[in-house]
Amino acid sequence: MVFWRRSGEATSLRLGVVTSKKISLRANKRNRARRHLREAYRQIRPYLSGDYDVLLIGRRNILQAKWPDILREMLALAKRAGMIDVGGIQLAKNDLNLNL
């Protein structure tokens, strides 16, 4: 997945999700990928800091990824984007039962 953030006026951790036909030609599979991305963001949002708009772009491998892997990757991308610190990642992993 690709994680973009945008700061500026009127930003408040809003979410945009994009899945193109490159993921799958089947709409139900693209919708499933979007649902996974939205739910993963919903679960890690309490641990994020700052006022940003977030754009998640799904990639093909999300269809085969296991749920804990999706959450781990989203946490790692949020850390790279500077939206969560190390303490927040540890707290999120403990709360979401993500073991390394």
N, C-alpha and C positions, 0 to 999 in steps of 0.2 A: 504494500500500500504506500501511497505517497501522502505526506502530511504537510499541508501548507498553512501558514498562519499569516494574518494581516492585522496590523494595528492601525489605529486612526480614530477618527471621530465615530461615535455611535457603534462601538464594538463592545460585545459583552459575551464572549464565549459562545457565539452562535455557530451553527454547524451547517455545512453544505456537503453533500455526498454525491460523487460522480462514479458511475460504472458504465463503461461504453460497451459496444458490441465486440470489442476486442476480448472481453472477458468470456462471453458466450453469446451465441446468436439467439439463445433461448431466453425470453424475457423472465421466466420464472427463476432462472439461475442468477440473472443480474439482480432481480429483486431480493433474492436470498442474500446475495453479497451486500447489498445496501442495508438490509435489516441487520446483518452481523456488524457492519461498521457503525451504524447508529447505536446499537445496543452496547457495543464496546465503548464508544464515546460516552454514552450515558453513565456507564459504570465508573469510568475514570474521571469524569468531569469534577466531582467534589474535591479531587486532589490537585487540580490544575489551578494555577495562579495567573493573574494578569487579565487584561481585557483584550481579547483577540477574537477575530473571526477565524474559524478553522474550516479548511476544505480538505476532505479526505477523498482520495482517488483510488478506487479499488483496482487491483491487478489480478490476473488470471489465477495465481496460486491461492487466492483467498477461498476459492471454491473447495480446495482439498485440505485447507488448514484446519487444525483442531482449535477449539475455542480458547484454551489457555494460551496457545501460540499467538492468536490474534491480539489478546489482551497484552501479552508481553511485548509484542512488536509495537503496539500503540503507545505503551508506556515508554519504550525506548525512543520512539520518534518524538514524543512530547518532551523527553529529557533533552534530546538534541536541539529541539526548537526553543529550549529555555523556558518552558511553561511549567516544569515540575522540577523540584530539587531531589537530591539523593534520599533525604529523609521522607519526602512524599512518596517516592517510588517504593521504599521499604514498607511504609504504612499501607500503601495500596496493595502490594503483593501479599501482605499479611491479611488484610481485610478481604481480598478476593481469592484467598487460598491458592496463590500461584507459587509453586515451589520451583526452584531452579534445578 
